[in-house]
Amino acid sequence: MATQAAPQAPGQDPTRVDSKHYTVELEDEKVRVLRIRYGPHEKSVMHGHPALVGVMLTETNIRMTYPDGTSEEIATKAGQVLRFPAIEHLPENLSDQVFEAVVIELKA
């Protein structure tokens, strides 16, 4: 794991531009913990995150669309833990089920 501070991804704060899906559970000088919840087939808006660790609370099938127009589908299992670099994206829940995760954004 890198020891340098994670750069902030360009893009807007998801809690400001999409408070329907993102809520802050905890924040201090080192981390910000977000709860993410999308209903079936719900879509966000383009936003950014610094480097983060995500814990999937439900099975998921999501599409991530990036600022350059490319996209990818990501399928995970409940309990799976993923690490992402700083990222700007637009997530969309492709499932008929609720998608829920907790992410820990790294500040330093």
N, C-alpha and C positions, 0 to 999 in steps of 0.2 A: 504494500500500500504506500502511496506517495506521502511524503511528509510535508510537502508544500501546501500552502493554503489553496483551496479550490477557487478557481475564478468564477465570478458570477456570469451566468449565461446571459446573452442579450435577450431582450424580450421582457414582457411585463410580468409582474408578480401574479401568480395564479389566484391568490386570495383576494386580490383587488379586482381582477378582470373576470373571475369566475367563482365567486363566493358560494354559488349554489353547490359546487362540487368539492371545494377545498376549504378546510377549516384548520386553524392553528390550534394544536393541542398543547404545545410547550415551546417556549423560545427563550434562549439565553445568548451569551456572547459566542458560544461554540456551535450550537445547532438550532435548527428550527424543525419541529416535528409537525407534519401535516397529516390530517385524515382526509382521504380521498374516497368519494362515493359517487358512482355513476349508476343511474337506473338503466334498465335495458335499452340499448340503442341510443343512449344519450351521447352528445358530442360536446367538447369544450371549445375554447377559442385558443388561438396561438398565444403561448406564454413561455416563460423560461424558468429554469431551476439551476442552482449551482450543483456541483457534484452531490450525489445522494445515494443512500441505501434505501431500498424499498422492500417492505414485507407484505406479500400478497395475502390478504385475509380470505379471499374467495378465489375460486378458479376463474381464470379470465381469458378472454380473447379480444385484444384491442388492436386498433390500427393507430399507428403514430404517423402523422404527416408532418414533414419538416419544411422550413421556410423556402427551400429550393423547389418544393413541389413533389419531391420523392416521398414515398411512404413505405412502411413495413408493418406486417402483422406480427404480434407477439402473443403467444399462448403460454400461460403459466398455471401452476397448481396452487391451491391454497397452502399457505405455509412456506412457499418458495421465497427465498431472499435474493434480491438482485442488486447489483451496483451499477450506477450510471455516471458517466462524466457530466460536466455542465452541458445542459441541453436546452434547445428551444424546440417546441413541438406543439401539435394539436392532437390530443388523444380522442378516440371515439370507441365506445364500448360496442363491439359487434355481436355481443351475446344477448340472449333472451333473459339472462339473469343479471342481478345486481353485481357490479364490480366494486370491491372495497379493498383499500390498501392503506398502510401507514408508511410514510416516507420520512426519512431523517435527512434534511438538507445540511450539508457540512459547511460551516462558516470559516473554519481555520484548521 
